Amino acid sequence: DTVNTTDNTPTAFNSIEIPTDKTVYITYSVNAKRTGGTAGAAGDSYRISAAYGTYKNVAGTITQIGTTEFDFGTITPTGIPSDTFAFVISGTNIIPTITGIVDTNITWNATVKREFL
């Protein structure tokens, strides 16, 4: 899954369906590279090694179990805040959302792993 940002507007990746009467543990890994803009330096890179969240769907209502946990990589340029990534509940889906940086073009690449509990 790939998205591009050019400012600090939250941008959605593809949604993750949580089937009815299931609990799903999500592991979401994100890598990013600055591709242009006036802020930052050429080649800046960023990695969220993984974001972890557990969600259940009971009769069509999604709730999170616990909180989202993060494992940040060591490649973090100045200017990318730690609250860059979030899981957003929308209907019976989880929408991974990334927030870029003003005046910075970033290409974000992500992989998702779902485990049914």
C-alpha positions, 0 to 999 in steps of 0.5 A: 500500500502506498500513499503520498503526502505534501503537507500535514493533512491526514491521508488514508491507506487502504482500509482493513476490514474487521469481520463480524464477530471476529477479533483481529490483531493488526501489525502495520509496518511503514517506511517513508522517503522524502521525495521533494518539497522545501522542508527537510533534506534530500533522501530523508527516510523514516520507519515505523517498524510496526504499529500494533492494534487489536480490534473486535467486531461484535454485531457490527460495532468495532472497538479497540482492545487496549491501545495502539503500540508502536515500535519505531525504527532508528531512521527518524529525520528531524520534523516527523512527529511521533504522532504521524500514524494512527488507526481510525475506526470507520464503520466495520473497517480500520483505516490506517492514517498517516500525517505528513509534514508541511512543504515536504513531499513524502512517499509512504509504503506500508505492509499489513498483517492480520491475525484472527484471534 
